[in-house]
Amino acid sequence: MTTLAPAELEARLRLHVLPELGPRRLRKLIAAFGDASSALSAPASAWRALGLPACSAEARRCATTRQRAALALDWLQQPGQQLLMWDDPGYPALLAELSDAPPLLFVAGDPGLLEQPQLAMVGSRRASRPGLDNARAFARSLAGGGFVITSGLALGIDGAAHAGALDVGGKTVAVLGTGLERLYPQRHASLAAAICAGGGALVSELPLDCPPQAANFPRRNRIISGLALGVLVVEASPSSGSLITARLAAEQGREVYALPGSIHHPGARGCHQLIREGAVLVECVEHILEGLRGWQQSAAPVATPEPAVSAHPLVRLLHAAPASSEALAVASGWSLPEVLVALTELELAGRVICEGGRWVNCAG
C-alpha cells in the first residue's frame, strides 16, 4: 500500500485521470518536476515544453478532475482496497521491469498475491465446451500446486481459469480492462466477488470510474503477461486478443505455452499459430513446469549450478529464518524471477510453504 503524503497522493490521482497522459508521459512529468504536486502547479508552458498535450494541462484544474481524485481517495478508505504506486516497495517486481509499467494499480483484495509466482491463462470468449473444461482443469492443477492463476475476468476461458483456481481453494488475480467500480462483464460480478472472498485480487490501472472501452483491453493484456512467469493460451482464433497477450509475453521475456487442438476446430488455429512461432506445446501440467525450468536456466546462465536436493541454497537460507521472496533474492544473489521459479518448484515438492507473505522451510 502506498505511503505517500496525502497531498502528494491526491496530486498523483489527479494526474492519473487526465486525458492523454499515459504511463510514460506521467513518469516523464513527475521526473521533470520532482513530484506530482509540483507538476500540478507548474505553468502550462512548462507542460508544453515537455511535449505534453494541451488538453492534459487544461484539464488538471477542472472540477471533474478533483472529483474523480476524491472518489479514489474515498474508495481507498474501504477495507481491502489499496493502491500500489510504481515507487512503492510492494509494487510487483516483474511488472516493474516493463518500460510502460503502470504508474499505479488499484487493488481490491490481497495485493501480496502480485508478488507470488503467477501463471496467466487466456483464451477465447466464445470457447468450446472442451476448451472450457481444459482451462478449468489446468487451473485446478496449477493453483493446487501453488501458482496464482492470473487472467482477465472475461467470458469464456478467462472465467473458467478463475473458477478452476477457486475450485481447489487456490488464489487467482483478475486484471480488468475497466475501472474497479465499473466491473465488466457484469455477468461475472459474482465471480469477481468470489475471487476477493477466496483471498484473491481484482486489479486495474484505470481510473475507478472508467467504463469499458475497446482500446483499454489490449493495454490490460500487458499487465496480465507482465505479472506472470508465463502465459498459457488454451483456445483462440488467429484474430483473438489472447494472441496479443501471448506476443506481449514473448516480448517481455516470459514463457508462452499453447494447448493444441483439432485442425478442424477454428478455436485451435490461434494456438497452432503460436506453436509454429515457438510457443511450448502443452499437453499436461508437467510441460509447463519443464518450460519454467528451461526459462530459469536461460535467464541465468551464470547462476549457481543446481545443488543436491538436500543442499538447495534457498532451503539453507530458510533454515535460519522465514523470509520474503525479495529478501531471499538479496541474500542469494539471484534475480527475483529466478527465486520465484525455484520457490515454486520447492513448494510443489513440499519443501517450503508461503505463510503470511514469508517463505518457511517445511523441514524446520
N, C-alpha and C positions, 0 to 999 in steps of 0.2 A: 504494500500500500504506500502511496506517495506520502512523503514527509515535508512537502513544500509548505512555506509560509502561506497563510490564507490569501494574501493579496496576490502573490505570485501564482498560486493555483487558479484563482479567479481569472487572472490575466491570460494564463495559458488556455483555459477553457473558452475564453472569448476569442482568442486567435484561432482555436481549433474549429470554430463554426463558421469562420469567414469563407466566402466563396473563392474558389480557385486557389486555395492555399493548401496544397498537398504536403505530404511528409517532407520532401526535400526542401520546399520553399519555407516551411515552418522552421525547420532546423537552421536554414540559412539566415532567416530573420533573427532568431534568438542568438545565434552565433555572432551576428553583426552588432547587436545592441547589448549583449551580455545577459539579458533576461527578458522575460515576456512583458513585465511591467514597463521596462524602458522602451521596448518595441511599440507598445500600445501608445505611449505618449510622444513618440518621435514624429516629426513633421512628415507630411505626405511626400515632400520632395525627397526625403531620405529613403522612403519606401520605393519611390520611382527610380532612384539611383541604384537600387538593388535589383531592378528589373521586375519588380512585383506588380501584379495587375492593379489598375486604378480602382476597380470595384472592391478589392480587398481593403485597400486603405480607406475608402469611403465608408464601408460597412462596419468598421471596427468600433465606431462610437454610436451606432444607432441603437434604439431601444430594444429591437428584436435580438440583437447580439447579446445584450446584457441579460435579457430574459432567458435566452437559451443557456447561458452560462449559469444563471441562477437555478434553472431546472436541474442541471447536472450537479450543482452543489447540494441541492435538496435530496437528490437521488442518492448521493454518497452518504447521507446521514442514515440511510436504512441499513439494517443488519444484513450482512452477506453481500454487500455491494461495494465494490472497490475500484480504484483507478491505479493503473500501473503506467508510470512515465518511463521514457527511454533511458533516463539517467537514474532511475531507482535501482537499488541493489537487487530487488526481486524481479526485475524485468527479465523475461526468458532469454537465456544466453544464446541459444541457437537462432532465435528470431532477430536478436541484436546484430547478428552477422550480416543481415541484408542491407544493401545500400539504401533501400527505400523502406526500412523497418518503420512500423507505425510509431509516431511520436508518443501516442498514448493508447491504452487499451482499457475499455470499460469491462469489468468482470463481475458477473453475478454468480456466486458460488465460491469455490476454492481456488484462489489464484496460484497456490503452491503446485497445483497439477501441471501448470505450464512449464515447470522445470523438471518434471518427471519424464522418463522415456516414453515417447509417443509414436504411434504409427497412424498415419492418416489413411482413411478408406473413403473412396469416392466412386461415383458411377452414375448411371443413367437415372433420370427422374421417372422414366417410363420403363422401369426394369421388368424383366420377365419373372415369373414365379421362381424358376431355378436360380436366377441371379439374386433375388432377394434372399432365398434360402442360403445360398453360398455366403452372401455378405453377413448374414446373421451368425452362421456357423463359424466363419473365420473370426468375427469379432468376439464371439464367446471364447474361442480358444486363446486368442491373443490377450484379451482382457483377463481371462482366468490365469494366464501366465505372467501377469504383472504389467503389461503395457497399457497405457492410457490410449483409448481409441478416439481419434480426432476426426471430425467431419463437419459438414456444413448445414445440418438440420434440414436439408431439402427433402422433398418427397423421394421415394424410391430407395436407392442404395444407401444414401446418407442416413435416412431414418432407420433402415434395417441394421446398419452398423451401430448406431447409438443404442438401439434396442437390444442387440446381441450382447453388448457390454453390460447393460443393466441386468440382463437375464442371469448373469453369474455373479452379480454384486460387484462388478468391475467399475472402473471410472471412465468417464467419457467427456470430451470437450466439444462443444458446438460453436463454430465460428460463424457469426451471422453476417449477411450482406446488407443488413439494415441496422438501425439503432436498436438497443435492447428494449426500448419502450415501444417499438413498432415491430413486434415479432412477426416473422414471415417464414413459411406459410402458417396461417392461423390454424390450419388443420393439425399442426404439430405443437400447439400450445400445451397440451397435456404431456407430450414427450419432453418439452423443454422444462416443464415443472418437475417431471420425474428425474431428469438429469441433475437438476440442482438438489432435489431431495435425496438423491443417491450419492451425494458427495462430489458431483461433477461440476462443470462450469459452463456458462454461456459467455462468449467473448465477442466484442466488436470494437473496431477502431472508429466507427462512425458516430456522429452526434446521436444522443439518445432518441431524438425525435425524427431521425432520418427515415423516410419511407422507402419502400422497395424501388430501386432504380437500376435499370439493366447494367449500367456501367460499373456499378459497385460490386457485382458478383465476381467478375474476373479479378478485381482488386482484392476481394476477400480471399480468393484462392491462394494468393502468395503467402497469406498468413497460415492457412491450413498446412501447406507444404513446409513453410518456414519453421513451424513449431516442431515438426516431426523428424524422426530419423529416416523415415522412408514413407512412400505413398503406394498403396495398393489400389489399383483400378480393377473393379470387379466386373463391370459390364458397361460398355459405352460405344456409341456410334462414332464414326470418324469426325463428326461435327460437334461432338459433345464438349461441354465446358470442362469435363473431367480430364480431357487431354491437355487443356491449358494448365490445369493443376499439375499434371504429370510432367509437362515440359518445364514448368517453373521449378519443380522439384529437381529435375536434372540440372538446370542452370544453377541452382543453389547448392549443388553437390550432394543432394540426397539420393538415396537409392529409389528406383522405380520398379514396381512389381505389377504384373498383369495376369489375370486369370484367362486362360484360353477358352474357347467355346466352339460350337459348331460353325463350320464355314458357311452354313445356310442361314445362320441367325444374324440379322443386322446388328444386334447389340454386341456381338463379339468382334466386329470388324475393327473398332477402335482399339481394343486390347491387342488384336493381332498386329495392327499397325505399330503399336508401341513395342511389341516384342521384336518386330523386324528392325526397329530403330535402336534396340539394345536393352529394352526392359527385361527384367528377370521373369521368366515363365514360371508361374506358381501353380502347383497342384496340391500342396499341403503346407501347413504352417512351418514345417521344418525348412522348406525352401526359403522362407522369409528370414528365418534365423541364420541360415547359411549365408544369405545375402548380406546381413548385417555384420557377420564376422568378416566377410570379404571387404566390406566397406571400412571396417575398423582398421584392417591391415593396410589398405591402400591410403587411408587418411593419415597414417602414422608409420611410414616405412622405417623410421629410426626408433620406434618405441621399444621398450624392454621386451626381449623375447618372452613368449608365453611360458610362465613358470609352471612347475608341477602344481597340481591342484591344491595340495596341502600348503603351498607356499605362495599363493596368489598375493601380490603386493597390496591390493585393496583390502583383502581379508586381514592381512597383517596389520594394516593401519587401523582397521575397525576393531581389532583385538584390544587395542589400547583404550578406545572410547568411541561411542557413536559419533557420526559426523555427517554433515550435509554433502551433497554432490559437489558443491563449489569448494568446500574445504578439502575434500579428497583430491580434487583436481590440483589444488595448490600444493598439497602435501606430496602427491605422487609425481608432479611434474608433467602429467598427461593433460591433454586438452579436455574440456568439459564433454564434448561429444564422445570421445574415447571412453571417458569414465562412465557415461550414461550407458553405453553399449555393454561395457564389462559388467556393470552392476546388474543390468537386466539379465545377462547370462547367469550370473551368480545367484540372482533371485529365482530364476527358473530352476536352478539346480538345488534350491532350498538352502543356500549357504548364507544369504543375507536377507534382510527384510527392511522395508522402509516404514518407520513409525514416527508420526508427527513431523515429517519433513527431514528426518535424520535416518541414516542407514545404520543398521545394527548387525553385528556378527552373530549369526544364529548358534554358532558353536560356543558362544560366551567368552 
